[in-house]
Structures are given as structure tokens and as C-alpha cells.
Amino acid sequence: MEGVSNGGMLYHEVQEAKLCAVHCVNTVLQGPFFSEFDLAALASDLDCKERQMMQEGGASTGDFLSAESHNVSLGGDFSIQVVQKALEVWDLQVIPLSSPVAEPAQIDPDLENAFICHLHDHWFCIRKVNGEWYNFDSLYAAPEHLSKFYLAAYLDSLKSSGWSIFLVRGSFPKEFLISSSEASNGYGQWLSPEDAERITKSCNSAPDSQRISATRQHSDLAEDMLTDFEDEDLKAAIAASLMDSSQAKASVEAGSTANDNKEGEEKNA
């Protein structure tokens, strides 16, 4: 069961570059628990393990063993495997909503505590905090309150629009010390439900509102974000991740060549 979270405060992260997966994970956990560098490290580890499994399975050094990461792009897009791995650190399980295991959530989503939604390289979470549901989409200026009655219809509309929806189950962190030195990662903010409602109403009433509907495709926006992306530290972290992957590839190729040479020597003998 969900406990009281941060004295009733809501943790929200506004979109930075293409780091929506980071924002999604942190809003599920309701605190700045992960940085882009943490997810990049998880992505690198997954790349190495996947290549090792393919090598042990007798796969040749083909497309899968290319230098390109299968879990993170240079722009900061992370795979579902990375998101799952990050939440597993907190003993949280990510389950496709279409799974038979998630059938109770399909019937009554209000029984759950969090959902993750994904479409066209954009991630966001829908989370219950202190008994109330909120849409923590990082493209919004603040969390948007969702009534229990609207929740099921909203999830259905997302599915109809092509979104992949995952259920998150487990023991969620009960609090994050807002007063700590790590209470902000640069794009996170703590809001009371009243402040969140005020900001949402202000954005919705503005003639030139920048609020983006969660059911629209985000690919064009993501492309614009990548064009304007100037975070050299993040680029360095992603590059380091891919460098690790390249080293893993070189190791695999070296092992494959050595095995081929050994087999050739045995045949000649």
C-alpha cells in the first residue's frame, strides 16, 4: 500500500532536452532519485550483458553487435529495459497493462498506484499521491489532477491512440527529504496540490498556452529538442556509455576471431 508522500507535496520534473525517461522514473518514485548519468550507466551495463548473452548463444558479430547502443541514444532516449532496471533498484515491477497479471488494473485502475506511458520516444507517468491521481507528463508545467472516474477513460484513450502502457507495482518510496542537499536535480520542483492546480489552470486559460495534449504524437517536439540540445555533460555521459559498448564489441569480435583461428589450427593439425 502507498504511504504518505513528502507531507502532501507533489514532485514534478519539466522536460529537459530528451530526458523524459529520467523524468518519468523520478516522478514514479516521487523524488530526484536518478540522474541522466545513472540511467546512462544502466544502459551501458545492459548493452554489455546483451552482447555477452548473444555471444554465448553463438551469434555472429552482426547488426546486434554494432557499436550503436540498443538502450540509449546520443540524444538521451532510453529503452523500456533501462526504465525497468532503474525501478527494479527500488523493488518495483513494470508490467505491460495488457498482461494477464495486470487484469485487475484493467478492470479498476484505481486499485493501483502508478502507470508508465510510452509513445514515439516520449515517456511519462500517471501516479497516485496521497489517494489522488495526477498526470506527471514532463511536457506539462505542473502535475495535472485526474479524477478516479476519469482515470480509466483516460487510459483507454491513450491505448486507442497507440500508447504503450505499463503498470508499476511494489513498495514505493514513502518519502524523499526535501530539505536535503539532493532535493533538486536542476529541473525538478516540489508543488502543493493547490499550486499545481493553479499553474495548470493558468496554462489552460492562456491564449498562447504551451500545454501539449498527452494523446498527440511527440516525435516532432522531440526532434526540436534534439536540435537545441546543448548539454555537453549529458553528451559525454552517453558517449561514455557507447564507448563501453564499443569496447564490449571489440572484445566479442576478438574472442570470435580467436575461436576461428583455433578451429583452423585444429583442422590443419
Salt bridges, closest charged atoms under 4 A:
GLU2 OE2 - ARG127 NH1 2.80
GLU13 OE1 - HIS23 ND1 2.66
ASP45 OD2 - LYS49 NZ 3.23
ASP77 OD2 - LYS18 NZ 2.84
ASP110 OD1 - LYS128 NZ 3.73
GLU112 OE2 - ARG169 NH2 2.94
GLU132 OE1 - HIS145 NE2 2.73
ASP137 OD1 - HIS122 NE2 2.92
GLU144 OE2 - ARG211 NH2 2.54
ASP156 OD1 - LYS159 NZ 3.36
ASP195 OD1 - ARG198 NH2 3.50
GLU197 OE2 - LYS201 NZ 3.24
GLU253 OE2 - LYS249 NZ 3.40
